[in-house]
Amino acid sequence: MRFSPKNPNSALVSQHALYVAYTGGGKSVLLRHHLAALGKDARVILWDQPEDHTALHCDTKQKFIKALKAARKRGGGYRIAFSGMADIANYEWFCEVVWSILDGGHLTYMVVEEVAGVSPNANEASPNAKRLMYEGRKYGLVFMGTTQKPQATSKTYYDMCAIKYIGQQKTIKMCKRMAEEIGMDDPNVIRSLQPLEFYHDDGTVREPQKISVKYKAASGVRHMK
């Protein structure tokens, strides 16, 4: 599937978001709420090996491309997930596919479960992923990624995701780092968070706001045959 992004629109505002919390903190639950709010007409493409989200899941590249082509031909919204092996080589391929279908005339939501797992190091993201993070906005990309290992997540994602949701952290060191990341002086406010509680930094100078969500299970998980 070899296309190129089209209809660049530099007026589009970045909505890239990073969801950071230790396992059990509720980051995928919060993301499920946000995806549900998009409605059925949204174009959503997911990297989702744990099958945490409602979508048509494809465990091979061939199935994924077939499902994506069919959805594009049909028109309208879709939710298609790649659930094959979660390694950097496959993620680079996945990012190349996402890049190829972007259209500045329509928003495309890219959901990535566990960004740390596809970060080659804590500095730069892998090449195709980096291109998406730096250039995807003007072609309608909205990145939504989760991580439970903030120390192993490439700095590219922190830099390019102005919107952050910070939940429970494993160590006081991570609490300090995440407090600094969203401009809070006291790391104890992060340390005191309970499951399904987050501080939301919307990327402006406004103080991060504490929010909470109710548990929401994934429903409608389907598999491409």
C-alpha positions, -999 to 999 in steps of 0.1 A, spaced: 0 0 0 20 29 -13 4 63 -12 15 97 0 -1 121 24 -22 148 6 -39 182 12 -14 197 36 -31 222 59 -7 242 81 -36 258 100 -44 225 117 -38 227 155 -17 199 171 -39 176 192 -12 150 200 -17 135 234 4 112 257 -12 91 285 14 82 312 6 59 341 19 28 357 1 -5 351 -33 -4 366 -34 33 366 -62 35 340 -45 52 311 -61 29 285 -95 33 302 -92 71 299 -82 67 263 -112 45 257 -134 73 269 -118 97 246 -121 74 216 -158 68 224 -164 105 223 -151 107 187 -181 90 174 -186 64 146 -174 87 118 -139 91 131 -110 75 112 -90 56 138 -60 34 132 -45 15 161 -13 -2 173 -30 -25 199 -14 -58 207 -32 -62 240 -65 -55 223 -75 -28 247 -97 -10 223 -129 -15 203 -118 -21 167 -113 -47 140 -80 -64 150 -56 -78 124 -28 -100 135 -9 -100 101 2 -72 78 -18 -87 50 -50 -87 70 -44 -51 82 -38 -38 47 -68 -56 33 -91 -42 60 -77 -7 56 -82 -8 18 -118 -20 22 -125 7 48 -111 35 25 -131 22 -4 -162 21 16 -157 56 29 -167 70 63 -153 62 97 -134 31 107 -114 16 136 -87 -9 124 -60 -22 146 -27 -40 140 -22 -66 167 7 -85 153 42 -87 169 51 -55 188 86 -48 177 102 -17 162 105 -31 127 67 -37 126 61 -4 141 81 14 115 61 -4 88 29 6 107 40 43 108 48 42 71 12 29 64 -3 56 86 18 83 68 7 70 34 -30 75 41 -30 109 58 -52 136 43 -52 172 56 -89 173 47 -98 147 74 -85 140 108 -68 105 113 -65 93 149 -34 71 155 -36 52 187 -5 35 201 -6 13 231 27 13 250 50 37 232 80 27 253 78 -8 236 85 8 202 110 34 214 145 25 203 159 46 232 149 75 254 161 101 229 147 101 193 118 80 181 124 56 151 126 73 117 91 68 104 76 75 138 96 107 141 84 119 107 48 113 118 53 132 151 70 161 134 51 164 102 18 145 106 -2 174 121 -5 194 88 -19 162 72 -46 157 98 -28 133 122 -39 132 158 -15 110 178 -28 93 210 -2 72 228 0 54 262 31 44 282 37 28 316 75 33 313 81 70 310 118 65 315 120 43 284 98 64 261 116 85 234 118 122 241 102 128 208 68 119 221 71 142 251 83 171 229 55 167 203 26 158 226 16 192 241 -14 174 257 -5 151 286 -25 130 310 -3 120 340 -16 92 363 -1 70 390 37 65 388 58 36 401 85 55 419 90 89 436 116 95 409 90 92 382 66 113 402 92 141 403 99 137 366 62 138 356 55 167 379 83 186 362 70 176 327 37 193 333 51 223 353 40 213 388 63 221 418 52 194 442 57 157 431 36 146 460 4 156 440 14 129 415 23 105 442 -11 108 458 -30 99 426 -53 69 428 -62 45 399 -83 63 373 -71 97 385 -50 120 363 -35 155 359 -44 169 326 -20 193 310 -37 209 279 -5 224 266 -13 260 276 0 281 305 -31 271 326 -24 249 357 -29 212 351 -63 200 361 -71 169 381 -96 146 365 -110 112 372 -129 86 350 -150 56 356 -139 22 344 -149 14 308 -142 -20 293 -134 -25 257 -164 -37 237 -168 -49 202 -133 -63 197 -134 -81 164 -108 -101 145 -101 -101 108 -103 -136 94 
